[in-house]
Amino acid sequence: MKTDYIYNIQVYDLPAGVFLDSLIATKVMGWHLIPEEDSTPEEKNSGILQWAEMWFDTNNKLMYNRFHPSRNIFDAWEVVKKIGQTYRINVSVEDGLFSCKISKRVRDDGIYEMLTEQIHESAPLAICRAALLWTTIKK
């Protein structure tokens, strides 16, 4: 499908940063930001808490503050663990390039079909790009 091709190119070009981190938090992790109007005055004025980086799950439980999976391997590993709950995810390195492959089981005898693979010099970026593409093709 042509739109999938365009989307793949757009994801491939996404740089590490706040925009990609926000997409991962919402589309992969299933989190949402607390609306600024729901923040207390202390939270809004605090130098410690930043409302724009407080991610909550569907039950409004604080899941993460300052989630940067495209720039931080520890945060990216949370993405790997989330996807790994239902899909096979493999992160490897060869010749200085990191590969992130996401596969689904297609038969009970252990046969898997690769859904997406992303390769990059940065492990967090390879993980995030593969995860974002995975959200468009998982079944």
VEXKEKOL-899314 format. One record per residue: residue in one letter; z, y, x of N, C-alpha, C in turn; residue number from 1. Coordinates in steps of 0.1 Angstrom, whole numbers. Example, Ala and Ser with C-alpha at 12.3 -4.5 7.8 and 13.67 -1.06 7.14 Angstrom:
<recs>
code  n.up  n.north  n.east  ca.up  ca.north  ca.east  c.up  c.north  c.east  pos
A  78  -57  132  78  -45  123  78  -33  132  1
S  71  -22  128  71  -11  137  79  0  129  2
</recs>
This chain:
<recs>
code  n.up  n.north  n.east  ca.up  ca.north  ca.east  c.up  c.north  c.east  pos
M  0  -12  8  0  0  0  0  12  9  1
K  -8  22  5  -10  34  14  3  42  15  2
T  11  43  4  24  51  5  33  44  15  3
D  34  30  15  42  23  25  38  27  39  4
Y  25  27  41  20  31  55  25  45  59  5
I  23  54  50  28  68  52  43  68  55  6
Y  50  61  46  65  61  48  69  55  61  7
N  62  44  66  65  38  78  62  48  90  8
I  52  56  89  49  65  100  60  76  100  9
Q  64  81  88  74  91  87  87  86  93  10
V  91  74  89  104  68  95  103  67  110  11
Y  91  62  115  89  60  129  91  73  137  12
D  88  84  130  88  97  137  102  104  135  13
L  111  99  127  123  106  125  132  106  137  14
P  136  118  141  145  119  153  159  116  150  15
A  167  112  160  181  111  158  187  124  153  16
G  196  123  144  203  136  140  208  135  126  17
V  213  146  121  220  147  108  211  142  97  18
F  199  145  96  190  141  85  189  125  84  19
L  186  119  96  185  104  96  199  98  93  20
D  210  104  99  223  99  96  226  99  81  21
S  222  110  75  225  111  60  217  101  52  22
L  204  98  56  196  88  49  203  74  51  23
I  208  71  63  214  58  65  227  57  57  24
A  235  67  56  247  67  49  244  65  34  25
T  234  71  28  232  70  14  224  58  11  26
K  213  55  18  203  45  14  208  31  19  27
V  214  30  31  218  17  36  232  14  33  28
M  241  23  35  255  21  33  260  22  19  29
G  252  30  11  255  32  -3  266  42  -5  30
W  268  51  4  278  61  4  273  74  -2  31
H  282  84  -5  278  97  -10  288  107  -4  32
L  284  119  -3  292  130  2  301  135  -9  33
I  313  139  -6  321  146  -16  315  160  -18  34
P  313  163  -31  307  177  -34  317  187  -29  35
E  311  198  -23  319  209  -17  329  214  -28  36
E  324  215  -40  333  221  -51  345  212  -54  37
D  344  199  -50  356  190  -52  365  190  -41  38
S  362  197  -30  371  198  -18  382  208  -21  39
T  394  205  -15  405  214  -16  402  226  -7  40
P  409  237  -10  407  249  -1  412  245  14  41
E  422  236  15  426  232  28  415  225  35  42
E  408  216  28  397  208  34  386  217  38  43
K  383  227  30  372  236  33  375  245  45  44
N  387  249  46  391  258  57  396  251  70  45
S  398  238  69  404  230  80  394  229  92  46
G  399  230  104  391  228  115  389  213  118  47
I  397  205  111  397  190  114  387  183  104  48
L  389  186  91  380  179  81  368  188  78  49
Q  357  182  78  345  189  74  339  182  62  50
W  339  189  50  335  182  38  321  176  39  51
A  312  182  47  298  178  47  297  165  55  52
E  307  160  61  306  147  69  317  137  64  53
M  322  139  52  331  129  46  324  120  36  54
W  321  108  41  313  99  33  323  90  24  55
F  319  88  12  327  80  2  319  69  -4  56
D  325  57  -7  318  46  -13  318  49  -28  57
T  313  39  -36  311  41  -50  325  42  -58  58
N  336  38  -51  349  40  -57  356  53  -52  59
N  348  61  -46  354  74  -40  364  71  -29  60
K  364  60  -22  373  57  -11  366  63  1  61
L  374  71  9  368  76  21  364  65  31  62
M  352  64  34  347  54  43  345  59  57  63
Y  341  71  59  338  75  73  339  90  73  64
N  344  96  84  343  110  86  335  111  99  65
R  324  119  98  315  122  110  308  109  114  66
F  300  104  105  292  92  107  278  96  113  67
H  276  91  125  264  94  133  257  82  139  68
P  252  73  130  246  61  135  234  62  143  69
S  226  73  142  214  74  150  217  79  164  70
R  230  83  166  234  89  179  246  82  186  71
N  252  73  178  264  67  183  263  51  180  72
I  264  44  191  262  29  190  273  23  181  73
F  285  28  181  296  23  173  293  25  158  74
D  288  36  155  284  39  141  272  30  137  75
A  263  29  146  251  20  144  255  6  141  76
W  265  2  148  270  -12  147  275  -15  133  77
E  281  -4  126  285  -5  112  273  -8  103  78
V  262  -2  107  249  -5  99  245  -19  101  79
V  246  -24  113  242  -38  116  251  -48  108  80
K  264  -45  108  274  -53  100  271  -53  85  81
K  267  -42  80  264  -40  66  252  -49  62  82
I  241  -47  70  229  -55  67  231  -69  69  83
G  239  -73  80  241  -86  83  249  -94  73  84
Q  255  -88  63  262  -95  52  252  -103  44  85
T  240  -99  43  230  -106  34  217  -109  41  86
Y  214  -103  52  202  -105  60  205  -108  74  87
R  195  -114  81  196  -117  95  192  -104  103  88
I  200  -99  111  196  -87  119  199  -90  134  89
N  189  -88  142  189  -91  156  186  -79  164  90
V  195  -75  173  193  -64  182  192  -70  196  91
S  181  -67  203  180  -72  217  173  -61  226  92
V  173  -63  239  168  -54  248  158  -61  258  93
E  147  -55  260  138  -61  270  130  -50  277  94
D  130  -50  290  123  -39  298  128  -25  294  95
G  140  -24  291  146  -11  288  143  -6  274  96
L  137  -14  266  135  -10  252  143  -19  242  97
F  149  -13  232  157  -20  223  149  -24  211  98
S  151  -36  206  144  -41  194  154  -44  183  99
C  151  -40  171  160  -43  160  151  -50  149  100
K  153  -63  147  146  -71  137  155  -74  126  101
I  149  -73  113  156  -77  101  148  -87  94  102
S  154  -98  91  147  -110  85  155  -115  73  103
K  148  -121  64  155  -128  52  152  -143  53  104
R  161  -150  48  160  -165  47  150  -168  35  105
V  140  -176  38  130  -180  28  131  -194  24  106
R  138  -202  32  140  -216  29  154  -221  33  107
D  159  -231  26  172  -236  29  173  -243  43  108
D  162  -247  49  163  -253  62  163  -243  74  109
G  166  -231  71  168  -221  81  155  -213  85  110
I  145  -213  77  133  -206  80  135  -192  75  111
Y  132  -182  84  134  -168  81  120  -161  82  112
E  119  -150  74  107  -142  74  111  -128  79  113
M  104  -123  89  108  -110  95  103  -99  85  114
L  111  -90  81  108  -79  72  104  -67  79  115
T  111  -64  90  107  -52  98  113  -53  112  116
E  106  -46  121  111  -45  135  108  -31  140  117
Q  118  -25  147  116  -12  153  120  -14  168  118
I  113  -7  176  115  -7  190  117  7  195  119
H  127  10  203  129  23  208  137  22  221  120
E  137  33  229  146  34  241  160  35  238  121
S  164  39  225  177  40  221  181  29  211  122
A  191  22  213  195  11  204  199  17  190  123
P  207  28  190  210  33  176  198  38  168  124
L  188  44  175  176  48  168  168  36  163  125
A  167  26  171  159  14  167  166  8  155  126
I  180  7  155  187  1  144  185  10  131  127
C  187  23  132  185  32  121  172  32  115  128
R  161  32  123  148  32  117  145  18  111  129
A  149  7  117  147  -6  110  154  -6  97  130
A  167  -2  97  175  -2  85  169  6  74  131
L  164  18  77  158  26  67  145  20  61  132
L  137  14  69  125  7  64  129  -5  56  133
W  140  -12  60  145  -23  53  148  -20  38  134
T  153  -8  36  157  -3  22  145  -3  13  135
T  133  -2  19  121  -1  10  115  -15  8  136
I  119  -25  15  112  -38  14  122  -49  11  137
K  135  -47  11  144  -58  8  142  -63  -6  138
K  144  -76  -8  143  -82  -21  154  -91  -25  139
</recs>
